[in-house]
Amino acid sequence: MLIFSRKTGEKIRVGDDIEIVVLEMKKGKVRLGINAPKKLAIHREEIYQKILEENRLAAASAVGQGMGLKDFTGQ
């Protein structure tokens, strides 16, 4: 893990096209702004975990209904 110390208004770059900006720090919270390509999905961790769980449930349901990988790929 790479750890940074930043002040309000300072930025962090990830590659050429992702910019993270510290917008505000108060009462133990940090507000961040993220500029990234629209095609890149950005989620809070708890939302990302819910998406993964929903995907697992959907895959298990599809397998339970007799659908295999070839049903999804058309092969």
GITANOR-V654616 format. One record per residue. RES is the residue in three letters. PHI is phi in degrees with one decimal (NA if undefined). D_FIRST is the distance of its C-alpha to the first C-alpha in Angstrom with 2 decimals. Layout:
# GITANOR-V654616
RES/PHI/D_FIRST
RES/PHI/D_FIRST
This chain:
# GITANOR-V654616
MET/NA/0.00
LEU/-95.7/3.77
ILE/-116.1/6.32
PHE/-118.1/9.87
SER/-114.8/13.26
ARG/-136.2/15.85
LYS/-103.3/19.47
THR/-53.1/21.59
GLY/91.8/22.44
GLU/-81.0/19.60
LYS/-124.7/17.62
ILE/-128.4/14.44
ARG/-106.1/15.19
VAL/-120.1/13.61
GLY/66.1/16.04
ASP/-89.0/19.65
ASP/-127.5/20.39
ILE/-125.6/17.72
GLU/-127.5/17.83
ILE/-113.7/16.27
VAL/-118.5/18.62
VAL/-79.3/18.61
LEU/-87.7/22.10
GLU/-163.1/22.77
MET/-134.4/21.65
LYS/-162.7/24.13
LYS/49.4/24.74
GLY/76.9/21.14
LYS/-120.9/20.31
VAL/-120.7/18.63
ARG/-100.5/20.24
LEU/-115.0/18.40
GLY/-114.6/20.24
ILE/-124.3/18.97
ASN/-104.0/21.17
ALA/-150.8/20.74
PRO/-58.3/23.33
LYS/-61.5/25.35
LYS/-71.9/24.89
LEU/-88.5/21.16
ALA/-77.4/20.79
ILE/-127.8/18.63
HIS/-133.7/18.81
ARG/-66.5/17.80
GLU/-55.7/16.14
GLU/-66.0/19.52
ILE/-71.3/21.44
TYR/-58.6/19.29
GLN/-64.2/19.92
LYS/-64.7/23.61
ILE/-61.6/23.83
LEU/-60.7/22.53
GLU/-64.8/25.07
GLU/-60.9/27.84
ASN/-64.6/27.20
ARG/-62.8/27.43
LEU/-64.1/30.63
ALA/-64.8/32.12
ALA/-66.2/31.53
ALA/-64.8/33.05
SER/-65.1/35.95
ALA/-63.7/36.62
VAL/-66.0/36.72
GLY/-64.1/38.95
GLN/-92.8/41.28
GLY/83.9/41.66
MET/-89.5/39.52
GLY/-109.6/37.61
LEU/-58.9/35.19
LYS/-64.6/38.22
ASP/-66.4/39.35
PHE/-87.1/36.30
THR/-94.8/36.34
GLY/80.0/40.11
GLN/-101.8/40.54
